Amino acid sequence: MNSYDTIIIGAGHNGLVAAAYLAKKGKKVLVLERRDIVGGQVVTESFGDGFSVDSLHAGGTLRPDIIKDLKLASFGLGVDSIRKPFISLQADSDPLILDADPAKAAESIKRFSEKDAAAWPDFIAFMEKTSVFIHAANETIMPRLPRNFSITEGYGLAELGLDLRLMGGTDMMRIIRGIPMTADEFVDEWFESDVVKAAVASLGIHGLTLGVFGAGTGYALMHNWANRGGLSHLSVEGGIGKISEALAGAAKSFGGEIHTNAEVKQILIKDMRATGVVLSNGEEIAASNVISAADPKHTFLSLVGAMELPPEFVWNVQSIKMRGSVAKVHLLTDGKHGIPEGTVALAPSIKYLEKAYDAAKYHGISENPYLEVTTSGEVVSIHFQFAAYKLKDGDWKSEGAKVEKIAIDTLAEYFPNLKSSILNKKTLTPLDLEQTYGLTEGDLNHGQLMLDQFMFMRPIPGWSNHKTPIDNLYLCGSGVHGGGGVSGASGRNVVKVLK
Ligand SMILES: Cc1cc2nc3c(=O)[nH]c(=O)nc-3n(C[C@H](O)[C@H](O)[C@H](O)COP(=O)(O)OP(=O)(O)OC[C@H]3O[C@@H](n4cnc5c(N)ncnc54)[C@H](O)[C@@H]3O)c2cc1C
């Protein structure tokens, strides 16, 4: 039987970050990925001739220190230095254009509110400070509360508290109060125009199954802003998949191995200790440590199995809220779609966003969805919320066509040339997210980013430090603290706690 120091299940960006750091330390590492390509949700794929798209995650980058540590530029990673604007579509007027330059953004905001234009630079400065704090939080190994109250485990959290205090009373209180707030309340403290409020608040529900009136979407707004580094996406040269290719290149250059088309069926356990894995083709591979970068529900309930775990732990894992409600519609056009470059959002008002979510609440598909659109030459990619994973009526074998039609019809109201420009289409439903990309219930964060599932409660209370009840089995995907989203934080954190 082959034997490794560490096996990593899943070649999403977090699994690859962990692999690269471990291989760099001289460990014998093997990454096993069920798909035929690496990257998980950070992939660029082809759906036909000339139809290459960033399938799911539209743009962004890893933490700059990870890019530097692993010398990812030398493995082909180039991130655009210029951030394109965030454009919020309006039915009765020109769009609100939030340029990355706060002064230019303020000019556009003035049309909606002079007061909000004046507040914008201060808001941006606050969000930048908030992002520093969120990244520090995501890099902190959480204590296993309430299992362990020791000073050693609590040190990181205490240090984080000090970081917060050193930000000064005003910012500290804004962040602390902002965490449990709704996204609506969060933006309400800064702006008066509904147009400006909705544009910013949309980031608080991006990827979540919650509306802007949902408690804790203030936190999600800060978290998503920190991961993006702003409101709009940052483009990656050659597509988002270059991040994963560069990570895989780095891991291999340090001696790591990556096997694709290698689905793990079972984690081997002896006397409550992980000893290796079994692949779906029956092959057994031994390892001193196993790290799962797959989501916690899949890891514990399918790969480990309830019989191997304490009953209370199993109950807690079963209770993790996975509630996907995101679909993606990609259009190959003749280039005459008329959609500007940047991150184009259909988030015209706070009520519009909340009503879009109502559909998911009742297990349906939003007729008036919140959309976020990005373009890459001829290709138009539409992020669609809300489309519930668990449908009340029909199923995802047929309802994908409905999502596609609503997305195109809705966007065509703003861009009349869109429909006639379409040459090819590809729609990914929440079920595709589960079946193709391995996301339980289509949940792109491996568990909702909600207040009862964040920090020391992610994935479940008592097990937030990457360890598990099974010795030598660790977690490092988006479902554990440091995730979700793309930053690489949880992939790097696990390396710090590995024995
Ligand atoms: C439509 C969409 C929009 C998004 N927008 C944003 C955004 O704006 N900002 C942001 O920060 N994040 C966004 N995200 C979320 C972000 O992309 C994810 O949180 C992140 O990519 C997850 O990375 P990961 O490495 O933790 O896991 P994943 O990328 O999910 O990787 C897990 C890997 O494990 C593999 N795997 C699972 N089970 C097995 C098994 N049994 N054997 C072998 N391999 C297995 C899977 O195939 C997959 O490759 C978005 C996601 C989607 C889908």
The ligand as an SDF file (V2000), in Angstrom:
LIG
                    3D

 53 58  0  0  0  0  0  0  0  0999 V2000
  -21.7610   31.0360   -7.7280 C   0  0  0  0  0  0  0  0  0  0  0  0
  -20.7270   31.2700   -6.6460 C   0  0  0  0  0  0  0  0  0  0  0  0
  -20.3580   32.5790   -6.3370 C   0  0  0  0  0  0  0  0  0  0  0  0
  -19.4080   32.8180   -5.3270 C   0  0  0  0  0  0  0  0  0  0  0  0
  -19.0370   34.1010   -5.0540 N   0  0  0  0  0  0  0  0  0  0  0  0
  -18.1220   34.3420   -4.1020 C   0  0  0  0  0  0  0  0  0  0  0  0
  -17.6590   35.6800   -3.8320 C   0  0  0  0  0  0  0  0  0  0  0  0
  -18.0830   36.6250   -4.4610 O   0  0  0  0  0  0  0  0  0  0  0  0
  -16.7280   35.8350   -2.8560 N   0  0  0  0  0  0  0  0  0  0  0  0
  -16.2090   34.7820   -2.1530 C   0  0  0  0  0  0  0  0  0  0  0  0
  -15.3280   34.9640   -1.3190 O   0  0  0  0  0  0  0  0  0  0  0  0
  -16.6400   33.5170   -2.3810 N   0  0  0  0  0  0  0  0  0  0  0  0
  -17.5730   33.2820   -3.3250 C   0  0  0  0  0  0  0  0  0  0  0  0
  -17.9850   32.0010   -3.5620 N   0  0  0  0  0  0  0  0  0  0  0  0
  -17.5860   30.9360   -2.6010 C   0  0  0  0  0  0  0  0  0  0  0  0
  -16.1960   30.4160   -2.8210 C   0  0  0  0  0  0  0  0  0  0  0  0
  -15.9630   30.1620   -4.1880 O   0  0  0  0  0  0  0  0  0  0  0  0
  -16.0210   29.1320   -2.0040 C   0  0  0  0  0  0  0  0  0  0  0  0
  -16.3420   29.3810   -0.6500 O   0  0  0  0  0  0  0  0  0  0  0  0
  -14.6030   28.6080   -2.0570 C   0  0  0  0  0  0  0  0  0  0  0  0
  -14.1500   28.5230   -3.3930 O   0  0  0  0  0  0  0  0  0  0  0  0
  -14.5370   27.2380   -1.4070 C   0  0  0  0  0  0  0  0  0  0  0  0
  -13.2270   26.7540   -1.5170 O   0  0  0  0  0  0  0  0  0  0  0  0
  -12.7930   25.4190   -0.7910 P   0  0  0  0  0  0  0  0  0  0  0  0
  -11.4180   25.1330   -1.2530 O   0  0  0  0  0  0  0  0  0  0  0  0
  -13.0020   25.5580    0.6620 O   0  0  0  0  0  0  0  0  0  0  0  0
  -13.8120   24.3150   -1.2870 O   0  0  0  0  0  0  0  0  0  0  0  0
  -14.2620   23.8380   -2.7370 P   0  0  0  0  0  0  0  0  0  0  0  0
  -13.8440   24.8030   -3.7660 O   0  0  0  0  0  0  0  0  0  0  0  0
  -15.7040   23.5190   -2.6500 O   0  0  0  0  0  0  0  0  0  0  0  0
  -13.4130   22.5040   -2.9530 O   0  0  0  0  0  0  0  0  0  0  0  0
  -13.7200   21.2720   -2.3490 C   0  0  0  0  0  0  0  0  0  0  0  0
  -13.1970   20.1850   -3.2760 C   0  0  0  0  0  0  0  0  0  0  0  0
  -13.3440   18.9170   -2.6780 O   0  0  0  0  0  0  0  0  0  0  0  0
  -13.6920   17.9880   -3.6980 C   0  0  0  0  0  0  0  0  0  0  0  0
  -14.2810   16.8210   -3.0510 N   0  0  0  0  0  0  0  0  0  0  0  0
  -15.4340   16.7780   -2.3330 C   0  0  0  0  0  0  0  0  0  0  0  0
  -15.6600   15.5210   -1.8970 N   0  0  0  0  0  0  0  0  0  0  0  0
  -14.6320   14.7660   -2.3420 C   0  0  0  0  0  0  0  0  0  0  0  0
  -14.3110   13.3800   -2.2110 C   0  0  0  0  0  0  0  0  0  0  0  0
  -15.1000   12.5400   -1.5380 N   0  0  0  0  0  0  0  0  0  0  0  0
  -13.1790   12.9250   -2.8000 N   0  0  0  0  0  0  0  0  0  0  0  0
  -12.3600   13.7630   -3.4810 C   0  0  0  0  0  0  0  0  0  0  0  0
  -12.6360   15.0780   -3.6470 N   0  0  0  0  0  0  0  0  0  0  0  0
  -13.7470   15.5800   -3.0640 C   0  0  0  0  0  0  0  0  0  0  0  0
  -14.6330   18.7780   -4.5860 C   0  0  0  0  0  0  0  0  0  0  0  0
  -14.7730   18.2010   -5.8640 O   0  0  0  0  0  0  0  0  0  0  0  0
  -13.9140   20.1230   -4.6140 C   0  0  0  0  0  0  0  0  0  0  0  0
  -12.9730   20.1860   -5.6600 O   0  0  0  0  0  0  0  0  0  0  0  0
  -18.8590   31.7300   -4.6020 C   0  0  0  0  0  0  0  0  0  0  0  0
  -19.2180   30.4330   -4.9420 C   0  0  0  0  0  0  0  0  0  0  0  0
  -20.1520   30.1910   -5.9480 C   0  0  0  0  0  0  0  0  0  0  0  0
  -20.5580   28.7820   -6.2570 C   0  0  0  0  0  0  0  0  0  0  0  0
  1  2  1  0
  2  3  1  0
  2 52  2  0
  3  4  2  0
  4  5  1  0
  4 50  1  0
  5  6  2  0
  6  7  1  0
  6 13  1  0
  7  8  2  0
  7  9  1  0
  9 10  1  0
 10 11  2  0
 10 12  1  0
 12 13  2  0
 13 14  1  0
 14 15  1  0
 14 50  1  0
 15 16  1  0
 16 17  1  0
 16 18  1  0
 18 19  1  0
 18 20  1  0
 20 21  1  0
 20 22  1  0
 22 23  1  0
 23 24  1  0
 24 25  2  0
 24 26  1  0
 24 27  1  0
 27 28  1  0
 28 29  2  0
 28 30  1  0
 28 31  1  0
 31 32  1  0
 32 33  1  0
 33 34  1  0
 33 48  1  0
 34 35  1  0
 35 36  1  0
 35 46  1  0
 36 37  1  0
 36 45  1  0
 37 38  2  0
 38 39  1  0
 39 40  1  0
 39 45  2  0
 40 41  1  0
 40 42  2  0
 42 43  1  0
 43 44  2  0
 44 45  1  0
 46 47  1  0
 46 48  1  0
 48 49  1  0
 50 51  2  0
 51 52  1  0
 52 53  1  0
M  END
$$$$
